[in-house]
Each structure stands twice: as C-alpha cells, then as structure tokens.
C-alpha cells in the first residue's frame, strides 16, 4: 500500500529570504521521523535547478522513466512501470526549454521485463526558464520514493525567490542529460 506524504514546505516559506542564487530550505519527506528524501531549488541564471537527495536504501525515479521503459520493452508487456518524477513551475517563472537531469541509474530487471531508471543519491533536475511575474516562483514536485519493499508518494511545493535579472549561470548543463520526450 502506498501512503501519500504531503510535504508543505512551510519551512521554505517561513525560514526567511533566500539570497540570489542560493538554495531554498530543504523540504523533507520522512516516515516515523526518519528522512527518506529532501528537495530544494534555486534560480541559477537562466535555469531553474531542483536538487533531490535520497536517504541510504531509498531511490526515486527519472523524469523520463516511462519513456525509457517503453523503449526498452519495444512493445512487449510489463508488470508495471514506475511513475516519472514531475516538476511544474508557476507564479513568476515559465519553463522555456527542455528539462535536463543527472544521468539516471538503471534499476531494471530485464528477466522480469521490469525496466526502470532513477536516482539513489543526489540528483539535479534543470530547465531554462524566463520570468513571467514578480515571484516568488512556485515549484511543485510530484515523485515517488521507494526502498526494496515499499514506495511512498511525495508531493511538495517550494517557494523560489526571484533574484535580480542578469545573474550569471553557474550550472554546466553539459553535465546533465536531456529528458527524453514521449
């Protein structure tokens, strides 16, 4: 059974201002007081960058997990495909380019026709954005985190302040891989 962990990033809203290019406070997904994953975001020049970190023994899925599984299955049936991590942006920023992600780890078990990719440590998700309002921007993350026996749905929202325009991008997009489209 999957329990939904709703994380209201109140700490992100109440922790005070985040300065130009700095990470928001982390929003944590936990169970019984034990952290399972954390999420934070920042505006890095023209890119919105989201970082996810999973606890030891836990993993989350790539933004293009379903597309990767579809390609690997090549029309064959599967026992199921894990959900993509989804990031939506509103109130101050608009995504203007494709999403990029850290290179996902292959967790597949081909003998079972179960194909899945994701992250079991720190990972970055990034997309080029443009300002569409005064902000702060709202970054909503819908994901699933799993260990070897259970999964948890995660829904969180981060408030990302918009620093003055014209900041230099520090992110090297070449270190990330483009998210595959359907």
Secondary structure, 3 states (H helix, E strand, C coil): CCEEEEEECHHHHHCCCCCCCCCCCCEEEEECCEEEEEEEEEEECCEEEEEEEECCCCEEECCCHHHHHHHHHCCCCCCCCCCCCEEEEECCEEEEEEEEECCCEECCEHHHCECCEEECCCEEEEEEEEECCCCCEEEEEEEEEECCCCEEEEEEEEEECCCCCCCCCCCCHHHCEECCCC
